[in-house]
Amino acid sequence: MLDGDDGYGRRKLVQRTAAERAAIVAETYAPEATVAEVAARHGIQPSQLSAWRSAARKKGRRADAGDGSLGFAEIAVVPEPTLSPHDRIEIVCGSLVLRLPKSTPSKRVVEIARGVVAR
């Protein structure tokens, strides 16, 4: 992927981390977002972003198959009405509230959230 314009029609190669690519792909799933608009904002080609989206979907299907890899999980973050005296992560699904220690690894949080949604 190429970013930055030096005025000679050439761009320098920018390596993005998997986390950066995932964050950019996630932006495309926002309501009313388009691949072209998100790609332009990040200085990448829409075709490159579409390829990242396809790879993320494919990775998500592999995760559903149980090979242990991670994909995307839909999680809504809502403001807490009152300050909590506890240092924790809460997963809310309807009337079910799961409270995890803040030290819980993100991979484990995603696994638990997926398990809750699947039920």
ChimeraX attribute file (.defattr): number of C-alpha atoms within 10 A of each C-alpha:
attribute: neighborCount
match mode: 1-to-1
recipient: residues
	/A:1	13
	/A:2	13
	/A:3	15
	/A:4	13
	/A:5	11
	/A:6	9
	/A:7	7
	/A:8	6
	/A:9	7
	/A:10	11
	/A:11	13
	/A:12	11
	/A:13	10
	/A:14	11
	/A:15	11
	/A:16	10
	/A:17	9
	/A:18	10
	/A:19	9
	/A:20	11
	/A:21	15
	/A:22	16
	/A:23	11
	/A:24	19
	/A:25	22
	/A:26	14
	/A:27	14
	/A:28	19
	/A:29	12
	/A:30	9
	/A:31	7
	/A:32	6
	/A:33	11
	/A:34	13
	/A:35	20
	/A:36	15
	/A:37	12
	/A:38	19
	/A:39	20
	/A:40	11
	/A:41	10
	/A:42	11
	/A:43	14
	/A:44	17
	/A:45	16
	/A:46	16
	/A:47	12
	/A:48	13
	/A:49	21
	/A:50	16
	/A:51	12
	/A:52	17
	/A:53	20
	/A:54	13
	/A:55	13
	/A:56	19
	/A:57	14
	/A:58	13
	/A:59	17
	/A:60	16
	/A:61	16
	/A:62	15
	/A:63	16
	/A:64	14
	/A:65	10
	/A:66	9
	/A:67	10
	/A:68	10
	/A:69	13
	/A:70	17
	/A:71	17
	/A:72	16
	/A:73	12
	/A:74	9
	/A:75	13
	/A:76	9
	/A:77	9
	/A:78	7
	/A:79	7
	/A:80	7
	/A:81	6
	/A:82	6
	/A:83	7
	/A:84	8
	/A:85	6
	/A:86	9
	/A:87	11
	/A:88	14
	/A:89	14
	/A:90	14
	/A:91	18
	/A:92	16
	/A:93	13
	/A:94	6
	/A:95	6
	/A:96	9
	/A:97	10
	/A:98	14
	/A:99	13
	/A:100	14
	/A:101	11
	/A:102	13
	/A:103	9
	/A:104	11
	/A:105	9
	/A:106	10
	/A:107	10
	/A:108	10
	/A:109	16
	/A:110	17
	/A:111	14
	/A:112	15
	/A:113	17
	/A:114	16
	/A:115	10
	/A:116	14
	/A:117	11
	/A:118	7
	/A:119	5
